[in-house]
Amino acid sequence: MTAGRSMWLRWVACAGVLAIGALAVLSTAQSQPAVTLGAPQATELETLMNAMNGHLKFIAQNLSDPAMRPKVLERVHDMQRLAWTAKTRTPATVSGLPQADQAAAQLEFRRRMNEVLIECCRLEMHVIDGRASEAWNVIKGPMLKLREQGHDRFQEKDEG
Ligand code: HEM
């Protein structure tokens, strides 16, 4: 091989490595979540709750379509995992209590999240059995009631 041809091959190899590197950096940059500077950061519990809410909405909107049953079941399962995780997290309204009151309040929070989990299981059974109206009754009855009462009891009140 001539010296010129070998230099040219080396140059092509270098350019290839650089191009792959640039692609890797670009794809990493694109996968970063958009963060607005100065915006309040969501707590982990809030992130879990927001995800549960999204699933609940999807489930409610697609319950009566038999073709969507596999996707609905996936979302119900995800809701269960989120409720199961959330029950061991500590809301700010609990961590802000005097030390002596925290343990009982944490258990009460855990108990209520367990009830959400139980209703998710009931919901799943109705979806599996193809009983859309019973499934809907679980959402509009006990599930939304648990959400409302849980928030009244454990969510921080907005000042102003
Ligand atoms: C199906 C059931 C539930 C859903 C879909 C749900 C949904 C949500 C959503 C969307 C938020 C974000 C803030 C907002 O927009 O209000 C939130 C926050 C919160 N939820 Fe729930 N929730 C449910 C049940 C509960 C229950 C049973 C409790 C208490 C036992 C609870 C306690 C809280 C707390 C403490 C926050 C504030 C988290 C933070 O900002 O750090 N939630 N929830």
Residues whose N, C-alpha, C, O or C-beta is under 5 A from the ligand:
A	BS01	HEM	T43 L45 E46 M49 N50 M52 N53 L56 P91 F109 R112 M113 V116 M143 L146 R147 G150 H151 F154 Q155
